[in-house]
């Protein structure tokens, strides 16, 4: 059976991919090694789930403005940065292999 793509699933897979804990993604730490995966998580939650912004914000323990900012930043990054695009593509396949 196909597993449902949820913010929690995305958080877990992104954390595993980057070698950090889900708690790091949910934390308010500002170091680049945490912020980048957190923003990718925001982007993937917006792209791959039907969860409203408030729901994503609740799952990531942050505000909707941060979700919009983080997701938009990665959306732009994917267009100009091959590494980010590849990382996002790999994560999408890990999250939803079908």
BELWO-V353290 format. One record per residue. SS is DSSP state (H for helix, E for strand, - for the rest). PSI is psi in whole degrees, 0 to 359 (* if undefined). Layout:
ss = <SS,SS>
psi = <PSI,PSI>
This chain:
ss = <-,-,-,-,-,-,H,H,H,H,H,H,H,H,H,H,H,H,-,-,-,H,H,H,H,H,-,-,-,-,-,H,H,H,H,H,H,H,H,H,H,H,H,H,H,H,H,H,-,-,-,-,H,H,H,H,H,H,H,H,-,-,-,H,H,H,H,H,H,H,H,H,H,H,H,H,H,H,H,H,-,H,H,H,H,H,H,H,H,H,H,H,H,H,H,-,-,->
psi = <144,128,146,137,115,160,322,318,315,315,313,313,319,317,312,315,318,0,32,173,154,326,326,317,324,348,171,17,145,7,148,325,348,318,316,308,325,316,323,320,316,313,311,324,319,323,323,354,163,18,134,158,317,320,319,317,319,315,323,1,48,174,163,326,321,321,311,313,311,315,318,320,315,322,318,319,320,328,331,345,111,322,314,317,314,317,313,317,316,315,320,317,323,321,317,83,348,*>
